[in-house]
Amino acid sequence: MIRSSQLPSGPFLAARNPGQGGRAPMTNLGPALYRRDRRLRLHITDERRDLLLFALWCLVTFVQFRADQLILYPLALYYSWAILRDQSRICALMARSWVVLLFPLWCLISPLWAVEPVPAFKKAVYLALTIMICYQVAATMRQRTILHSLFIAVGGIGLINVVYAYGTGDLSTGIFEQKNTMGKNMVVLWVICLCIFIDRGSPWALRLSGLAMAAVAVLMAFHSQSATAVLLIFGTGALILLSVLFLSGGILRLSRITALCFGLAIAFASGAVLLSNMQSNPADKVLAHFGKSSTLTGRTDLWVYAEEQIAERPFLGVGENGFWQYDRSPLVRKIFVEFYKKPGDSFNFHNSFYEIAVHQGLIGMGIAMTALVWALVQVTRGALMSGTTSQIFFLAIAAAVLSRSMTEADFLKPFILFHMILWIGALSSLRMRMQQGGLWPFRML
């Protein structure tokens, strides 16, 4: 039998059971054990958690690699839970942005008349999840945190891409599937890195890294031989520069408006003189430099086929994946022969609006264009009102999305980071205005 006198007492008992003796005693042993216990704890703030998880999401959606579903599916599960967790914030945002939800809802009911109902429903669910993730990010993350997350993910991929491209000699595609994909992603990298460099709220080490990666993005965009990408590099760069000069600091001042109008007048006058004296079309010269024809490498011929298909089923369309059925459609087989495609290759109309009109009908295209106009208005209004670097970044991405949608067909497709940034920017701009107007009762994480 153990006597009470043999039991540990004093500082030893208090150190083992701090709850019974109040706080840890002021002895040499007690505080040491107490401090050691605190050092073992891993503490991460909600903001840093969101930054890292969103950066991981951006990484797996920016480039496809083997077994990426092992990361993508758990992240999708986490964001599904996060959407439920932050439902009050998201619903407050939805009440003022319901127009964004109309196209996913239209896609969810389109399997009722779709040629391929199961793939159509699957894509609709993926699109709905994509839009809801945009809501969750916009409702819970600060704009600068979003920009930093994008830089971590996209900058890392850009560095891997340039090392791989020069190491293997595959400069036109790098780690991406197609040159157009690399060109598009280099535009995203360029805009992110340039905005990181001009952001005064970011650390200098991060800003210098952004400058270096911006140069890498320009180099790889030229290697991709994508005319759209190169033109977007120049266009977005000019837009960011002008935005910094005229929008930085908030609403346009009278002196800035005067200088802007004077500059535009000089630019238009100079352009008119140059164009009137040119012997050939400048657009044809640019296209010829990249080996393109005036038909945009056959895109205009594709658009004629799209118009014929729209005339057959104008209002509802054929549903997602309903047109490009090689075994069922003689027209698709004809297109594949003309464009040197093999059975099993993926193909599209190289225009987002034609692609949507064929598959979702003119009703679906009208809904999509309404949502796009709403997003452009929100982003532009945010840039004009606040003029922060983050708002300028979203404005540049919005301009790039609008321009690229004319020649590529991936607008409003699931898990496309390029377009997710547009919706996140529009919703985040709306949330910022709600905060300023006292309509956002939630504290930012």
C-alpha positions, 0 to 999 in steps of 0.5 A: 500500500502506498502512503500519501507521503510517498506520492509526488507533491509540491512543484512536481504535482503542480507541474504534472497537473497544472489544472489542479494547482492553478497556474504552473508554479514559479519553479525551475521545472514547472515553467520549462515544461509549460513553455515546452508544451506551448512550443509544440503547438502548431498555430496557423491563422485563418487568413494564412490557412485560406492563402495556402489552400487557395494557392494549392487550388490554383496550382492544381487548376493552373496546370494538369499533371499525373495524379493531380486528382489526389489533390484536386478532389480533397480540395474540392471536398474542403471547399464544399465544407467551407461553402457550408461553413461560410454560408451566411457570408456567401448568401449575403453576396449572392443576394446582390449578384444573383445574375452570376448564378443564372448560367450554372442553373441553366446548365443544370436543367439543360440535360433535359434536352441535351444530346448527351445528358450524363456528361452535360449534368456532370459538367454542370455540377462542376461549373456550379462548384467552380462558381461557388468556390469563387463566392467562398474566396471572394466572401472570406479573403482579402484582395491582396491575400488573393493576389499573393496566393495566385503569385505563389501558385502561378509563379511556382508553375512559371518557374518550373515551366521555364526550367523544363522548356529550356531543359528539354528544348520544348519551348513552344509548349513547356509543361502545358498541353498546347502552345495556346494553353501556355500562351494564355497561362503566361498572360495570367502570370504576367499580369499577376507578377506585374501587379505584385511588383507595383503593389506598395503593400507587398514586401520588397523581396516579393516585388523583386521576385514578381519583376523577375517572373514577369520577364519570364512570362514575357519570354515564354509568351513569345516562345509559345508563338501565340499571337493572342498571348503576345497581343494580350501581354502588350495590351494588359501591360499598357492597361496596368500602366495607365491604371497606375497613372490615372486610377491609383489613389481613388476616384479620378481627379480633374487633372488626371481626367484632363491629362487622360483626354489629352493623351487619348486625343493625341493617340487617336490623331496619331493612329488616324494619320498612320493608318491612312498612310499604310499600304496594307492592313496592320492586323494582317501584318501582325498575323503574318508575323505569327504565321496566321492568315486573315481567317485567323487560321480558319477560325472564321470558317469554323464560325460559319459552321457554328452559325449553321448549327445555331440555326438548326437548334437556336434557343436551347442548343444541343447541351454540353458535349452534344455537338462534337460527336465524331461518330454521330455527326457528318458535319463534325467529320467534315470539320475534322477533315478540313482541320486535319484532326483525328477521331478522338481529338478534342476540338471547339469553335475557337470562340466562346460565344459561338461555343456557348450558343451551339451547346446552350442555345441563344438563351444560354448565350444571353444569360452568359453575356449578361453575367459577363457584362455584370462582372465587367461593370463590377470590376471597372467600378471597383478600379475607378472607385478605389484604384488599389493594385488588387482592383487594377489586377482584376481589371486587367484580367477582365480585359484579357478574358474578354479579348481572349473569349473572341478567339478561344472557347473555354469561357465558363468552363469548369475549373479554369483559373483564368476565368475564376479570377474574373468572377472572384474579382467581380464578387470581391469588388462588390463585397468591398462596396458593401463594406464601405456602405455598411451592408457587410456585417461580417468581420474579415478573417 
